[in-house]
Amino acid sequence: MDSFSGTTSGGATPQMSTEDFMDQLKTQLAQAYAEEFLETVRGKCFEKCITKPGSSLGGSESSCISRCVDRYIEATGIISRALFSSQR
């Protein structure tokens, strides 16, 4: 089945409603955003906090990672609220 047009390769054409399509699109976009967010946080916080990669994290590295992730989440929330409030 082609998830964009709602058609199958067998010739049948069950139509996906616009609402269902939009819900599916929103879900896919949210998943992609979450994956990108995690990859960005992982990369930036690792680069900033892990000075000597090893088999475990030291106390300062663990604290740094925690603070880095918290700040990144907070900053993303501030930016999102600002963007969405300016669109209204």
Accessible surface in RSA format (square Angstrom, percent):
REM  Atomic radii and reference values for relative SASA: ProtOr
REM  Chains: A
REM  Algorithm: Lee & Richards
REM  Probe-radius: 1.40
REM  Slices: 20
REM RES _ NUM      All-atoms   Total-Side   Main-Chain    Non-polar    All polar
REM                ABS   REL    ABS   REL    ABS   REL    ABS   REL    ABS   REL
RES MET A   1   140.42  72.7  72.64  48.1  67.78 161.4  46.56  39.6  93.86 124.3
RES ASP A   2    68.77  48.2  57.50  57.2  11.27  26.6  27.50  64.7  41.27  41.2
RES SER A   3    42.20  35.7  36.70  49.0   5.50  12.7  23.20  49.4  19.00  26.6
RES PHE A   4   140.42  70.2 121.80  75.4  18.62  48.4 121.94  73.9  18.48  52.9
RES SER A   5    54.57  46.1  35.89  47.9  18.69  43.1  44.10  93.9  10.48  14.7
RES GLY A   6     0.18   0.2   0.00   N/A   0.18   0.2   0.00   0.0   0.18   0.4
RES THR A   7    43.31  30.8  42.61  43.2   0.70   1.7  27.47  36.9  15.84  23.9
RES THR A   8    46.69  33.2  35.97  36.5  10.72  25.5  35.24  47.3  11.44  17.3
RES SER A   9   123.97 104.8  81.08 108.2  42.89  98.8  58.14 123.8  65.83  92.2
RES GLY A  10    73.98  91.2   0.00   N/A  73.98  91.2  40.94 112.4  33.04  74.0
RES GLY A  11    61.13  75.4   0.00   N/A  61.13  75.4  40.15 110.2  20.98  47.0
RES ALA A  12    63.42  58.3  50.50  77.9  12.92  29.4  61.37  86.4   2.05   5.4
RES THR A  13    84.96  60.4  68.48  69.4  16.49  39.3  38.12  51.2  46.84  70.8
RES PRO A  14    72.97  53.2  58.87  53.7  14.10  51.3  71.22  58.8   1.75  10.9
RES GLN A  15   137.19  76.7 104.78  76.6  32.41  77.2  57.77 123.0  79.43  60.2
RES MET A  16    57.60  29.8  31.11  20.6  26.49  63.1  37.65  32.0  19.95  26.4
RES SER A  17    57.07  48.2  43.83  58.5  13.23  30.5  51.62 109.9   5.45   7.6
RES THR A  18   108.30  77.0  99.25 100.6   9.05  21.6  66.65  89.5  41.65  63.0
RES GLU A  19   127.76  73.3 120.45  91.1   7.31  17.4  42.15  81.5  85.61  69.9
RES ASP A  20    81.17  56.9  76.69  76.3   4.48  10.6  14.96  35.2  66.21  66.0
RES PHE A  21    59.64  29.8  59.56  36.9   0.08   0.2  59.56  36.1   0.08   0.2
RES MET A  22    80.90  41.9  80.90  53.5   0.00   0.0  66.79  56.8  14.10  18.7
RES ASP A  23    72.66  50.9  69.32  69.0   3.33   7.9  26.74  62.9  45.92  45.8
RES GLN A  24    56.49  31.6  49.74  36.4   6.74  16.1  33.20  70.7  23.29  17.7
RES LEU A  25    53.98  30.1  52.50  37.6   1.48   3.7  53.56  37.6   0.42   1.1
RES LYS A  26   129.53  63.2 123.54  75.8   5.99  14.3  73.77  66.4  55.76  59.4
RES THR A  27    89.22  63.5  83.41  84.6   5.81  13.8  62.25  83.6  26.97  40.8
RES GLN A  28    76.57  42.8  70.75  51.7   5.82  13.9  33.93  72.2  42.64  32.3
RES LEU A  29   110.37  61.5 106.71  76.3   3.66   9.2 107.40  75.4   2.98   8.0
RES ALA A  30    62.33  57.3  50.75  78.3  11.57  26.3  58.46  82.3   3.87  10.3
RES GLN A  31   107.52  60.1 100.15  73.2   7.37  17.6  33.34  71.0  74.18  56.3
RES ALA A  32    54.85  50.4  48.16  74.3   6.70  15.2  51.33  72.3   3.52   9.3
RES TYR A  33   122.21  57.1 118.13  67.2   4.09  10.6 113.85  85.6   8.36  10.3
RES ALA A  34    47.89  44.0  43.97  67.9   3.91   8.9  47.89  67.4   0.00   0.0
RES GLU A  35   102.69  59.0  95.98  72.6   6.71  16.0  44.49  86.1  58.19  47.5
RES GLU A  36   120.50  69.2 113.27  85.7   7.23  17.2  38.98  75.4  81.53  66.6
RES PHE A  37    39.26  19.6  34.08  21.1   5.17  13.5  38.99  23.6   0.27   0.8
RES LEU A  38   101.43  56.5  99.82  71.4   1.61   4.1  99.82  70.1   1.61   4.3
RES GLU A  39   102.91  59.1 100.48  76.0   2.43   5.8  48.26  93.4  54.65  44.6
RES THR A  40    41.07  29.2  32.20  32.6   8.87  21.1  23.98  32.2  17.09  25.8
RES VAL A  41     9.50   6.3   9.50   8.6   0.00   0.0   9.50   8.3   0.00   0.0
RES ARG A  42   140.64  59.1 131.26  66.9   9.38  22.3  65.89  90.1  74.75  45.3
RES GLY A  43    37.37  46.1   0.00   N/A  37.37  46.1  34.10  93.6   3.27   7.3
RES LYS A  44   122.29  59.7 114.92  70.5   7.37  17.6  64.87  58.4  57.42  61.2
RES CYS A  45     2.06   1.6   2.06   2.3   0.00   0.0   2.05   5.2   0.01   0.0
RES PHE A  46   101.39  50.7 101.15  62.7   0.23   0.6 101.15  61.3   0.23   0.7
RES GLU A  47   150.62  86.5 124.44  94.1  26.19  62.4  43.91  84.9 106.71  87.1
RES LYS A  48   127.85  62.4  98.41  60.4  29.44  70.1  57.61  51.9  70.24  74.8
RES CYS A  49     7.11   5.4   0.00   0.0   7.11  16.7   1.97   5.0   5.14   5.5
RES ILE A  50    18.19  10.4   6.38   4.8  11.81  28.5   6.49   4.7  11.70  31.8
RES THR A  51   112.41  80.0  82.08  83.2  30.33  72.3  71.64  96.2  40.77  61.6
RES LYS A  52   171.50  83.7 158.07  97.0  13.44  32.0 104.60  94.2  66.90  71.3
RES PRO A  53    99.56  72.6  71.54  65.2  28.02 101.9  73.74  60.9  25.82 160.5
RES GLY A  54    65.47  80.7   0.00   N/A  65.47  80.7  33.70  92.5  31.77  71.1
RES SER A  55   127.91 108.1  78.10 104.2  49.81 114.7  58.33 124.2  69.58  97.5
RES SER A  56    91.89  77.6  67.36  89.9  24.53  56.5  46.44  98.9  45.45  63.7
RES LEU A  57    98.16  54.7  71.20  50.9  26.96  67.8  71.56  50.3  26.60  71.6
RES GLY A  58    35.94  44.3   0.00   N/A  35.94  44.3  33.68  92.4   2.26   5.1
RES GLY A  59    60.55  74.7   0.00   N/A  60.55  74.7  42.89 117.7  17.66  39.6
RES SER A  60    92.65  78.3  76.48 102.1  16.17  37.2  54.71 116.5  37.94  53.2
RES GLU A  61    24.35  14.0  23.28  17.6   1.07   2.5  12.65  24.5  11.70   9.6
RES SER A  62    53.96  45.6  50.96  68.0   3.00   6.9  14.50  30.9  39.46  55.3
RES SER A  63    53.01  44.8  45.72  61.0   7.29  16.8  20.26  43.1  32.76  45.9
RES CYS A  64    21.26  16.1  20.43  22.8   0.83   2.0   7.25  18.4  14.01  15.1
RES ILE A  65    45.01  25.6  45.01  33.5   0.00   0.0  45.01  32.4   0.00   0.0
RES SER A  66    61.29  51.8  53.42  71.3   7.87  18.1  31.07  66.2  30.22  42.3
RES ARG A  67   122.81  51.6 121.00  61.7   1.80   4.3  57.64  78.8  65.16  39.5
RES CYS A  68    13.46  10.2  10.87  12.1   2.60   6.1   1.33   3.4  12.14  13.1
RES VAL A  69    44.16  29.1  44.16  40.0   0.00   0.0  44.16  38.4   0.00   0.0
RES ASP A  70    88.76  62.2  82.90  82.5   5.86  13.9  27.00  63.5  61.76  61.6
RES ARG A  71   130.37  54.7 126.76  64.6   3.61   8.6  64.32  87.9  66.05  40.0
RES TYR A  72    63.12  29.5  59.04  33.6   4.08  10.6  38.61  29.0  24.51  30.2
RES ILE A  73    91.69  52.2  88.66  66.0   3.03   7.3  88.83  64.0   2.86   7.8
RES GLU A  74   109.38  62.8 100.06  75.7   9.32  22.2  39.10  75.6  70.28  57.4
RES ALA A  75    47.32  43.5  43.80  67.6   3.52   8.0  46.92  66.1   0.40   1.1
RES THR A  76    31.83  22.6  30.09  30.5   1.74   4.2  23.81  32.0   8.01  12.1
RES GLY A  77    20.95  25.8   0.00   N/A  20.95  25.8  20.43  56.1   0.53   1.2
RES ILE A  78    93.13  53.0  91.04  67.8   2.09   5.0  91.83  66.1   1.30   3.5
RES ILE A  79   103.69  59.0 101.69  75.8   2.00   4.8 103.67  74.7   0.03   0.1
RES SER A  80    36.01  30.4  34.99  46.7   1.02   2.4  16.70  35.6  19.31  27.1
RES ARG A  81   154.45  64.8 148.95  75.9   5.50  13.1  79.80 109.1  74.65  45.2
RES ALA A  82    57.68  53.0  46.31  71.5  11.37  25.9  53.22  75.0   4.46  11.8
RES LEU A  83   103.74  57.8 102.97  73.7   0.78   2.0 103.47  72.7   0.28   0.7
RES PHE A  84   122.69  61.4 121.23  75.1   1.46   3.8 121.27  73.5   1.43   4.1
RES SER A  85    72.68  61.4  56.59  75.5  16.09  37.1  39.74  84.6  32.94  46.1
RES SER A  86    88.77  75.0  52.13  69.6  36.64  84.4  50.20 106.9  38.57  54.0
RES GLN A  87   136.12  76.1  99.11  72.4  37.01  88.1  40.29  85.7  95.84  72.7
RES ARG A  88   236.02  99.1 170.47  86.9  65.55 156.1  88.69 121.2 147.33  89.3
END  Absolute sums over single chains surface
CHAIN  1 A     7118.9       5836.2       1282.7       4374.0       2745.0
END  Absolute sums over all chains
TOTAL          7118.9       5836.2       1282.7       4374.0       2745.0
